[in-house]
Amino acid sequence: MKIAYAFTGSFCTHSNSLAVLEEFICKGYEVIPVFSPIVSTASTRFGTSEDLEKVVTELCGREVIKTIPQAEEAITRGDIACVAVCPCTGNTLAKIANGITDTAVIMAVKAQLRNNRPVLLALATNDALGGNLKNIGLCNDKKNVFFVPMKQDDPYKKPTSLVCDFTRVYDALTEAVNKKQIQPLFL
């Protein structure tokens, strides 16, 4: 099965996302990697952009898609079973909810939805239950947009934060490919 796997800037969850990516590769999936601009350029205390790109390129056996034209060309063909955005930041969620297409990741999502194919969002954002709560609702109401089950990761120190359960990404994608939302959505 061929999927697109997109990284956005929730840098503290990239190690979790890499473990999920490895799981897909080990299970024989063909994976097209996609990076948002911040992932392509920013180095943080969690690692450098160069190191992440090297690991992802080696795992997937292909170059990372970083531009809107590259994403449109790769996804528009219609042979992608699912576009997984893992992790999906609040910024990316808001852009998907409101139709703002200004990165390769959002273009991959847009092209997939245009093809009437599933998109899976693995949310990781500190404002999910704040400013982005409405965007969760908007995306949940969109045809072919599905979520990985999520929970509050630190309800007392970060009461508006939600993070997906990265151990459920594979199962959530399996359901999304069948146009079903895995349940329960909130853990």
Residue frames as a rotation matrix with the C-alpha (Angstrom) as fourth column:
MET 1
0.588 0.809 0.000 0.00
0.809 -0.588 0.000 0.00
0.000 0.000 -1.000 0.00
LYS 2
-0.443 -0.719 0.535 1.25
0.726 -0.638 -0.257 3.48
0.526 0.275 0.805 -0.84
ILE 3
0.632 0.603 -0.487 0.84
0.773 -0.533 0.343 6.32
-0.053 -0.593 -0.803 1.64
ALA 4
0.029 -0.599 0.801 2.13
0.144 -0.790 -0.596 9.85
0.989 0.133 0.064 2.07
TYR 5
0.420 -0.013 -0.907 3.55
0.895 0.167 0.413 10.57
0.146 -0.986 0.082 5.52
ALA 6
0.246 -0.217 0.945 3.86
0.240 -0.931 -0.277 14.23
0.939 0.295 -0.177 6.47
PHE 7
-0.172 -0.398 -0.901 5.84
0.984 -0.028 -0.176 15.77
0.045 -0.917 0.397 9.32
THR 8
0.482 0.227 0.846 4.89
0.186 -0.970 0.154 19.17
0.856 0.083 -0.510 10.76
GLY 9
-0.156 -0.835 0.528 6.55
-0.199 -0.497 -0.845 21.19
0.968 -0.237 -0.089 13.52
SER 10
0.826 0.303 0.475 5.62
-0.528 0.123 0.841 19.42
0.196 -0.945 0.261 16.75
PHE 11
0.094 -0.942 -0.322 9.31
-0.655 0.185 -0.732 18.70
0.750 0.280 -0.600 17.25
CYS 12
-0.417 -0.256 0.872 8.90
-0.892 0.297 -0.340 17.06
-0.172 -0.920 -0.352 20.66
THR 13
0.410 0.634 0.656 6.85
-0.445 0.766 -0.463 14.29
-0.796 -0.102 0.596 19.02
HIS 14
0.363 -0.292 -0.885 9.13
-0.916 0.061 -0.396 13.61
0.169 0.955 -0.245 16.04
SER 15
-0.746 -0.651 0.137 10.72
-0.665 0.731 -0.151 10.61
-0.002 -0.204 -0.979 17.76
ASN 16
-0.276 0.751 0.600 7.25
-0.158 0.580 -0.799 9.10
-0.948 -0.315 -0.041 18.24
SER 17
0.626 0.548 -0.555 6.43
-0.578 -0.152 -0.802 9.82
-0.523 0.823 0.221 14.61
LEU 18
-0.158 -0.774 -0.613 9.65
-0.966 0.250 -0.066 8.20
0.204 0.581 -0.788 13.40
ALA 19
-0.786 -0.073 0.614 8.74
-0.335 0.885 -0.323 5.03
-0.520 -0.460 -0.720 15.30
VAL 20
0.260 0.948 0.185 5.37
-0.130 0.224 -0.966 5.00
-0.957 0.227 0.182 13.52
LEU 21
0.481 -0.165 -0.861 7.05
-0.868 -0.229 -0.441 5.58
-0.125 0.959 -0.253 10.16
GLU 22
-0.638 -0.770 -0.031 9.36
-0.770 0.637 0.038 2.64
-0.010 0.048 -0.999 10.84
GLU 23
-0.407 0.584 0.703 6.30
-0.123 0.727 -0.675 0.50
-0.905 -0.361 -0.224 11.62
PHE 24
0.651 0.672 -0.353 4.76
-0.407 -0.084 -0.910 1.32
-0.641 0.736 0.219 8.23
ILE 25
0.110 -0.707 -0.698 8.03
-0.981 0.037 -0.192 0.58
0.162 0.706 -0.690 6.43
CYS 26
-0.770 -0.441 0.462 8.45
-0.560 0.814 -0.157 -2.74
-0.307 -0.379 -0.873 8.29
LYS 27
-0.108 0.829 0.549 4.92
0.030 0.555 -0.831 -3.73
-0.994 -0.073 -0.085 7.29
GLY 28
-0.436 -0.228 0.870 5.77
0.764 0.417 0.492 -3.21
-0.476 0.880 -0.008 3.62
TYR 29
0.677 0.701 -0.223 4.15
0.498 -0.660 -0.563 0.15
-0.542 0.270 -0.796 2.96
GLU 30
-0.241 -0.641 0.729 5.55
0.907 -0.416 -0.065 2.36
0.345 0.646 0.681 0.23
VAL 31
0.423 0.365 -0.829 5.91
0.768 -0.630 0.114 5.76
-0.481 -0.685 -0.547 1.89
ILE 32
0.058 -0.318 0.946 6.20
0.657 -0.702 -0.276 9.18
0.752 0.637 0.169 0.29
PRO 33
-0.132 -0.151 -0.980 7.64
0.948 -0.308 -0.080 11.55
-0.290 -0.939 0.184 2.92
VAL 34
0.239 0.270 0.933 6.52
0.517 -0.848 0.113 15.19
0.822 0.455 -0.342 3.08
PHE 35
-0.422 -0.416 -0.806 7.94
0.900 -0.299 -0.317 17.98
-0.109 -0.859 0.500 5.28
SER 36
0.831 0.555 -0.021 6.47
0.555 -0.832 -0.007 21.34
-0.021 -0.006 -1.000 6.23
PRO 37
0.513 -0.665 0.543 8.82
0.044 -0.611 -0.790 24.32
0.857 0.429 -0.284 5.76
ILE 38
0.502 -0.327 0.801 9.64
-0.842 -0.398 0.365 24.57
0.199 -0.857 -0.475 9.48
VAL 39
0.803 -0.214 0.557 10.56
-0.054 0.904 0.424 20.88
-0.594 -0.370 0.714 9.63
SER 40
0.767 -0.492 0.413 12.79
0.583 0.264 -0.769 21.35
0.269 0.830 0.489 6.56
THR 41
0.266 -0.655 0.707 14.73
0.110 -0.709 -0.697 24.23
0.958 0.263 -0.117 8.07
ALA 42
0.487 -0.006 0.873 14.56
-0.742 -0.531 0.410 24.37
0.461 -0.848 -0.263 11.88
SER 43
-0.239 -0.559 -0.794 16.97
0.268 0.748 -0.607 22.70
0.933 -0.358 -0.029 14.23
THR 44
0.496 0.511 0.702 15.78
-0.585 -0.400 0.705 22.40
0.641 -0.761 0.100 17.82
ARG 45
-0.229 -0.549 0.804 16.82
-0.962 0.252 -0.102 20.75
-0.146 -0.797 -0.586 21.07
PHE 46
0.490 0.498 0.716 15.08
-0.378 0.861 -0.340 17.66
-0.785 -0.104 0.610 19.68
GLY 47
0.041 -0.561 0.827 17.42
0.666 0.632 0.396 17.42
-0.744 0.535 0.399 16.68
THR 48
-0.593 -0.335 -0.732 18.47
-0.281 -0.766 0.579 19.03
-0.754 0.549 0.360 13.43
SER 49
0.494 0.777 -0.390 16.41
-0.614 -0.006 -0.790 19.27
-0.616 0.629 0.474 10.28
GLU 50
-0.004 -0.600 -0.800 19.29
-0.954 0.242 -0.177 17.69
0.300 0.762 -0.574 8.36
ASP 51
-0.883 -0.351 0.312 19.43
-0.447 0.829 -0.335 14.65
-0.141 -0.435 -0.889 10.64
LEU 52
-0.133 0.920 0.368 15.67
-0.237 0.331 -0.913 14.12
-0.962 -0.208 0.174 10.48
GLU 53
0.540 0.335 -0.772 15.67
-0.793 -0.107 -0.600 14.40
-0.284 0.936 0.208 6.69
LYS 54
-0.424 -0.782 -0.457 18.55
-0.860 0.506 -0.068 11.93
0.285 0.364 -0.887 6.43
VAL 55
-0.816 0.154 0.557 16.78
-0.227 0.801 -0.554 9.35
-0.531 -0.579 -0.619 8.61
VAL 56
0.191 0.982 0.006 13.44
-0.290 0.062 -0.955 9.77
-0.938 0.181 0.296 6.81
THR 57
0.332 -0.142 -0.932 15.07
-0.942 -0.087 -0.323 9.59
-0.035 0.986 -0.163 3.36
GLU 58
-0.732 -0.666 -0.146 16.92
-0.661 0.745 -0.085 6.40
0.166 0.034 -0.986 4.31
LEU 59
-0.594 0.579 0.559 13.79
-0.128 0.618 -0.776 4.79
-0.794 -0.532 -0.293 5.79
CYS 60
0.410 0.897 -0.165 11.58
-0.238 -0.069 -0.969 5.66
-0.880 0.437 0.185 2.82
GLY 61
-0.206 -0.590 0.781 14.20
0.657 0.508 0.557 5.15
-0.726 0.627 0.283 0.11
ARG 62
0.114 0.254 0.960 13.23
0.893 -0.450 0.013 8.41
0.436 0.856 -0.278 -1.58
GLU 63
-0.845 -0.446 0.295 13.69
0.336 -0.872 -0.356 12.15
0.416 -0.202 0.886 -1.26
VAL 64
-0.398 0.682 -0.614 11.43
0.705 -0.201 -0.680 14.18
-0.587 -0.703 -0.401 0.99
ILE 65
-0.041 0.503 0.863 8.79
0.803 -0.497 0.328 16.33
0.594 0.707 -0.384 -0.70
LYS 66
-0.470 -0.242 -0.849 9.19
0.774 -0.575 -0.265 19.94
-0.423 -0.782 0.458 0.44
THR 67
-0.940 0.093 -0.329 7.42
-0.212 -0.914 0.346 22.11
-0.268 0.395 0.879 -2.11
ILE 68
-0.047 0.998 -0.042 3.82
-0.465 -0.059 -0.883 22.67
-0.884 -0.022 0.467 -3.16
PRO 69
0.238 0.156 -0.959 4.47
-0.968 0.113 -0.222 21.66
0.074 0.981 0.178 -6.80
GLN 70
-0.753 -0.555 -0.353 6.21
-0.513 0.832 -0.214 18.44
0.412 0.020 -0.911 -5.70
ALA 71
-0.779 0.506 0.370 3.33
-0.131 0.446 -0.885 17.57
-0.613 -0.738 -0.281 -3.38
GLU 72
0.162 0.896 -0.415 0.67
-0.717 -0.182 -0.673 18.28
-0.679 0.406 0.612 -5.97
GLU 73
-0.029 -0.247 -0.969 2.44
-0.924 0.377 -0.069 16.15
0.382 0.893 -0.239 -8.57
ALA 74
-0.892 -0.433 -0.131 3.01
-0.348 0.842 -0.413 13.23
0.289 -0.323 -0.901 -6.20
ILE 75
-0.757 0.619 0.211 -0.49
0.010 0.334 -0.942 13.13
-0.654 -0.711 -0.259 -4.70
THR 76
-0.177 0.767 -0.617 -2.76
-0.805 -0.473 -0.358 14.23
-0.567 0.433 0.701 -7.55
ARG 77
-0.732 -0.168 -0.660 -2.22
-0.591 0.638 0.494 10.97
0.338 0.752 -0.566 -9.45
GLY 78
0.221 0.950 0.221 -4.71
-0.928 0.135 0.348 9.37
0.301 -0.282 0.911 -7.07
ASP 79
0.310 -0.142 -0.940 -2.72
-0.056 0.984 -0.167 6.28
0.949 0.105 0.297 -6.13
ILE 80
-0.774 -0.537 0.335 -2.13
-0.318 -0.128 -0.939 7.25
0.547 -0.834 -0.071 -2.49
ALA 81
-0.276 0.691 -0.669 -4.20
0.630 0.655 0.417 5.15
0.726 -0.306 -0.616 -0.08
CYS 82
0.755 0.479 -0.447 -3.95
0.649 -0.455 0.609 7.76
0.089 -0.750 -0.655 2.69
VAL 83
-0.060 -0.731 0.680 -2.12
0.063 -0.683 -0.728 10.97
0.996 -0.001 0.087 3.56
ALA 84
0.560 0.149 -0.815 -1.07
0.788 0.207 0.580 10.78
0.255 -0.967 -0.001 7.21
VAL 85
0.219 -0.470 0.855 -0.04
-0.221 -0.878 -0.425 14.03
0.950 -0.096 -0.296 8.89
CYS 86
0.911 0.038 -0.410 1.98
0.326 0.540 0.776 12.79
0.251 -0.841 0.480 11.85
PRO 87
-0.448 0.595 -0.667 2.41
0.732 -0.185 -0.656 14.92
-0.514 -0.782 -0.353 13.86
CYS 88
-0.053 0.528 0.848 -0.22
0.723 -0.566 0.397 17.48
0.689 0.634 -0.351 12.94
THR 89
-0.882 -0.313 -0.352 0.28
0.469 -0.647 -0.601 20.85
-0.040 -0.695 0.718 14.65
GLY 90
-0.016 0.879 -0.477 -2.49
0.616 -0.367 -0.697 23.25
-0.787 -0.305 -0.536 15.54
ASN 91
-0.281 -0.175 -0.944 -1.26
-0.486 -0.822 0.297 25.56
-0.828 0.542 0.146 12.79
THR 92
-0.974 -0.093 -0.208 -1.57
-0.226 0.506 0.832 22.80
0.028 0.857 -0.514 10.20
LEU 93
-0.559 0.828 -0.033 -4.97
0.781 0.514 -0.355 21.78
-0.277 -0.224 -0.934 11.56
ALA 94
0.000 0.555 -0.832 -6.22
0.167 -0.820 -0.547 25.38
-0.986 -0.139 -0.093 11.25
LYS 95
-0.561 -0.275 -0.781 -5.01
-0.668 -0.406 0.624 25.60
-0.488 0.872 0.044 7.65
ILE 96
-0.964 0.266 0.016 -6.70
0.236 0.824 0.515 22.32
0.124 0.500 -0.857 6.72
ALA 97
-0.333 0.891 -0.309 -9.92
0.772 0.070 -0.631 23.42
-0.541 -0.449 -0.711 8.43
ASN 98
0.313 0.453 -0.835 -9.94
0.096 -0.890 -0.447 26.77
-0.945 0.060 -0.322 6.66
GLY 99
0.771 0.100 0.629 -8.61
0.586 0.273 -0.763 25.84
-0.248 0.957 0.151 3.22
ILE 100
0.726 -0.616 -0.307 -5.27
-0.617 -0.780 0.106 27.67
-0.304 0.113 -0.946 3.42
THR 101
0.852 -0.405 0.332 -2.84
0.490 0.840 -0.233 25.91
-0.184 0.361 0.914 1.09
ASP 102
0.819 -0.572 0.052 0.62
-0.532 -0.790 -0.305 27.37
0.215 0.222 -0.951 1.60
THR 103
-0.120 -0.879 0.460 2.89
-0.857 0.326 0.399 24.38
-0.501 -0.347 -0.793 2.33
ALA 104
-0.617 -0.189 -0.764 3.72
-0.621 0.713 0.325 21.01
0.483 0.675 -0.558 0.79
VAL 105
-0.962 0.273 0.009 1.92
0.198 0.718 -0.667 19.24
-0.189 -0.640 -0.745 3.63
ILE 106
-0.253 0.923 -0.290 -1.31
-0.209 -0.345 -0.915 21.18
-0.945 -0.170 0.280 3.12
MET 107
-0.154 0.156 -0.976 -1.06
-0.984 -0.111 0.137 20.69
-0.087 0.982 0.171 -0.65
ALA 108
-0.914 -0.187 -0.360 -0.73
-0.227 0.971 0.074 16.93
0.336 0.149 -0.930 -0.11
VAL 109
-0.699 0.715 -0.009 -3.87
0.286 0.268 -0.920 17.01
-0.655 -0.646 -0.392 2.05
LYS 110
-0.092 0.685 -0.722 -5.76
-0.599 -0.618 -0.509 19.16
-0.795 0.386 0.468 -0.46
ALA 111
-0.441 -0.142 -0.886 -4.80
-0.872 0.300 0.386 16.94
0.212 0.943 -0.256 -3.41
GLN 112
-0.991 0.073 -0.115 -5.82
0.100 0.962 -0.254 13.81
0.092 -0.264 -0.960 -1.49
LEU 113
-0.443 0.880 -0.171 -9.21
0.168 -0.106 -0.980 15.27
-0.881 -0.462 -0.101 -0.55
ARG 114
-0.154 0.331 -0.931 -9.71
-0.867 -0.498 -0.033 16.44
-0.474 0.802 0.363 -4.13
ASN 115
-0.656 -0.164 -0.737 -9.27
-0.570 0.748 0.341 12.79
0.495 0.643 -0.584 -5.14
ASN 116
0.416 0.889 0.192 -11.95
-0.767 0.230 0.600 11.79
0.489 -0.397 0.777 -2.60
ARG 117
0.167 -0.498 -0.851 -9.33
0.289 0.850 -0.441 9.84
0.943 -0.172 0.286 -0.65
PRO 118
0.843 0.319 -0.433 -8.66
0.465 -0.026 0.885 9.69
0.271 -0.948 -0.170 3.13
VAL 119
-0.068 -0.797 0.601 -6.46
-0.219 -0.575 -0.788 11.94
0.973 -0.185 -0.135 5.23
LEU 120
0.548 0.165 -0.820 -5.40
0.686 0.473 0.553 11.01
0.479 -0.866 0.146 8.76
LEU 121
0.246 -0.414 0.876 -4.45
-0.364 -0.877 -0.313 13.68
0.899 -0.242 -0.366 11.30
ALA 122
0.223 -0.308 -0.925 -2.26
0.825 0.565 0.010 12.74
0.520 -0.765 0.380 14.28
LEU 123
0.648 0.203 0.734 -2.82
0.016 -0.967 0.253 15.84
0.761 -0.152 -0.631 16.38
ALA 124
0.073 -0.618 -0.783 -0.17
0.995 0.102 0.012 17.23
0.072 -0.780 0.622 18.74
THR 125
-0.271 -0.102 0.957 -0.90
0.296 -0.955 -0.018 20.80
0.916 0.279 0.289 19.83
ASN 126
-0.852 -0.157 -0.500 -0.96
0.522 -0.178 -0.834 22.86
0.041 -0.971 0.233 23.00
ASP 127
-0.800 0.560 -0.216 -4.07
-0.474 -0.811 -0.343 24.80
-0.368 -0.172 0.914 21.93
ALA 128
-0.876 0.449 -0.175 -6.37
0.194 0.662 0.724 21.96
0.441 0.600 -0.667 20.84
LEU 129
-0.130 0.861 -0.492 -8.93
0.979 0.191 0.076 22.71
0.160 -0.472 -0.867 23.55
GLY 130
-0.247 0.005 -0.969 -8.45
0.335 -0.938 -0.090 26.46
-0.909 -0.347 0.230 23.16
GLY 131
-0.149 0.131 -0.980 -8.20
-0.644 -0.765 -0.004 28.38
-0.751 0.630 0.198 19.91
ASN 132
-0.761 -0.241 -0.602 -8.08
-0.639 0.439 0.632 25.22
0.112 0.866 -0.488 17.81
LEU 133
-0.654 0.561 0.508 -11.10
0.038 0.695 -0.718 23.44
-0.756 -0.450 -0.476 19.26
LYS 134
0.359 0.822 -0.442 -13.32
-0.445 -0.265 -0.855 24.82
-0.820 0.504 0.271 16.50
ASN 135
-0.027 -0.445 -0.895 -10.85
-0.998 0.058 0.002 23.53
0.051 0.894 -0.446 13.89
ILE 136
-0.926 -0.156 0.345 -11.05
-0.219 0.964 -0.152 20.02
-0.309 -0.216 -0.926 15.34
GLY 137
-0.118 0.976 0.184 -14.81
0.086 0.194 -0.977 20.27
-0.989 -0.100 -0.107 14.86
LEU 138
0.398 0.239 -0.886 -14.49
-0.770 -0.437 -0.464 21.62
-0.498 0.867 0.011 11.33
CYS 139
-0.485 -0.664 -0.569 -12.07
-0.859 0.482 0.170 18.88
0.162 0.571 -0.805 10.30
ASN 140
-0.823 0.238 0.515 -14.09
-0.061 0.865 -0.499 16.18
-0.564 -0.442 -0.697 12.04
ASP 141
0.199 0.977 -0.080 -17.05
-0.075 -0.066 -0.995 17.28
-0.977 0.204 0.060 9.93
LYS 142
-0.003 -0.278 -0.961 -15.08
-0.952 -0.294 0.088 17.15
-0.307 0.914 -0.264 6.65
LYS 143
0.950 0.312 0.010 -15.54
-0.280 0.864 -0.418 14.18
-0.140 0.394 0.908 4.38
ASN 144
0.734 -0.643 -0.218 -12.49
0.342 0.628 -0.699 11.90
0.586 0.438 0.681 4.30
VAL 145
-0.166 -0.780 0.604 -10.69
-0.513 -0.454 -0.728 13.55
0.842 -0.431 -0.325 7.24
PHE 146
0.722 0.327 -0.610 -10.00
0.235 0.713 0.661 11.23
0.651 -0.620 0.438 10.15
PHE 147
0.340 -0.570 0.748 -8.15
-0.833 -0.551 -0.042 11.54
0.436 -0.609 -0.662 13.46
VAL 148
-0.375 -0.495 -0.784 -5.85
0.210 0.778 -0.592 9.35
0.903 -0.387 -0.188 15.49
PRO 149
0.636 0.620 -0.460 -7.34
0.571 0.022 0.821 8.94
0.519 -0.784 -0.340 18.99
MET 150
-0.293 -0.722 0.627 -6.11
0.114 -0.677 -0.727 11.71
0.949 -0.142 0.281 21.29
LYS 151
0.503 0.387 -0.773 -5.93
0.802 0.123 0.584 12.71
0.321 -0.914 -0.249 24.92
GLN 152
0.848 -0.275 0.454 -4.84
-0.403 -0.890 0.214 15.50
0.345 -0.365 -0.865 27.22
ASP 153
0.315 -0.821 -0.477 -1.14
0.341 0.566 -0.750 14.90
0.886 0.074 0.458 27.77
ASP 154
-0.719 -0.511 -0.470 -0.72
0.633 -0.202 -0.748 17.16
0.287 -0.835 0.469 30.83
PRO 155
0.101 0.948 0.302 -4.16
0.734 -0.276 0.620 18.44
0.671 0.159 -0.724 31.92
TYR 156
0.644 0.172 -0.745 -2.98
0.720 -0.466 0.514 20.45
-0.259 -0.868 -0.424 34.92
LYS 157
-0.211 -0.804 -0.555 0.06
0.371 -0.592 0.716 22.20
-0.904 -0.055 0.423 33.43
LYS 158
-0.947 -0.053 -0.317 -1.25
-0.271 -0.400 0.876 22.38
-0.173 0.915 0.364 29.83
PRO 159
-0.426 0.850 0.309 -5.05
0.022 0.352 -0.936 22.21
-0.904 -0.392 -0.169 30.13
THR 160
0.489 0.649 -0.583 -5.72
-0.579 -0.258 -0.773 22.97
-0.652 0.716 0.250 26.44
SER 161
-0.399 -0.778 -0.486 -3.16
-0.903 0.242 0.355 20.50
-0.159 0.581 -0.799 25.05
LEU 162
0.742 0.512 0.433 -4.07
-0.389 0.855 -0.344 17.31
-0.546 0.087 0.833 23.17
VAL 163
-0.401 -0.833 -0.382 -1.69
-0.884 0.243 0.399 14.72
-0.240 0.498 -0.834 21.77
CYS 164
0.495 0.569 -0.657 -2.62
-0.745 0.667 0.016 11.69
0.447 0.481 0.754 19.72
ASP 165
0.490 -0.312 0.814 -1.82
-0.393 0.755 0.526 8.18
-0.778 -0.577 0.248 20.86
PHE 166
-0.023 -0.597 -0.802 1.03
-0.992 -0.088 0.094 7.37
-0.127 0.797 -0.590 18.49
THR 167
-0.818 -0.253 0.516 0.58
-0.264 0.963 0.054 3.65
-0.511 -0.092 -0.855 19.19
ARG 168
0.003 0.927 0.376 -2.81
0.321 0.355 -0.878 3.89
-0.947 0.123 -0.297 17.44
VAL 169
-0.161 -0.085 -0.983 -1.67
-0.710 -0.682 0.176 5.55
-0.686 0.726 0.049 14.18
TYR 170
-0.951 -0.249 -0.182 -1.38
-0.304 0.662 0.685 2.28
-0.050 0.707 -0.706 12.26
ASP 171
-0.618 0.780 0.102 -4.84
0.709 0.608 -0.358 1.09
-0.341 -0.149 -0.928 13.34
ALA 172
0.060 0.635 -0.770 -6.34
0.091 -0.772 -0.629 4.53
-0.994 -0.032 -0.104 12.70
LEU 173
-0.481 -0.293 -0.826 -4.90
-0.755 -0.340 0.561 4.54
-0.446 0.893 -0.057 9.18
THR 174
-0.980 0.157 0.122 -6.28
0.191 0.910 0.367 1.06
-0.053 0.383 -0.922 8.53
GLU 175
-0.169 0.969 -0.179 -9.73
0.734 0.003 -0.679 2.35
-0.658 -0.246 -0.712 9.47
ALA 176
-0.017 0.130 -0.991 -9.30
-0.290 -0.949 -0.120 5.61
-0.957 0.286 0.054 7.52
VAL 177
-0.892 -0.338 -0.301 -8.45
-0.389 0.229 0.892 3.70
-0.233 0.913 -0.336 4.35
ASN 178
-0.707 0.706 0.033 -11.85
0.686 0.673 0.277 2.06
0.173 0.218 -0.960 4.79
LYS 179
-0.503 0.447 0.740 -13.38
-0.047 -0.869 0.493 5.52
0.863 0.213 0.458 5.33
LYS 180
0.585 0.645 -0.492 -14.05
0.467 0.229 0.854 4.90
0.663 -0.729 -0.167 9.02
GLN 181
0.124 -0.478 0.870 -13.08
-0.679 -0.680 -0.277 6.88
0.723 -0.556 -0.409 12.10
ILE 182
-0.398 -0.321 -0.859 -11.39
0.386 0.791 -0.475 4.68
0.832 -0.521 -0.191 14.69
GLN 183
0.439 0.613 0.657 -13.12
-0.455 -0.478 0.751 4.83
0.775 -0.628 0.069 18.06
PRO 184
0.639 0.613 -0.464 -12.98
0.695 -0.719 0.007 6.05
-0.329 -0.328 -0.886 20.69
LEU 185
0.496 -0.418 0.761 -11.69
0.448 -0.627 -0.637 9.36
0.744 0.657 -0.124 19.36
PHE 186
0.147 -0.409 0.901 -10.97
-0.679 -0.704 -0.209 10.86
0.720 -0.581 -0.380 22.79
LEU 187
-0.001 -0.289 -0.957 -9.13
0.370 0.889 -0.269 8.76
0.929 -0.354 0.106 25.35
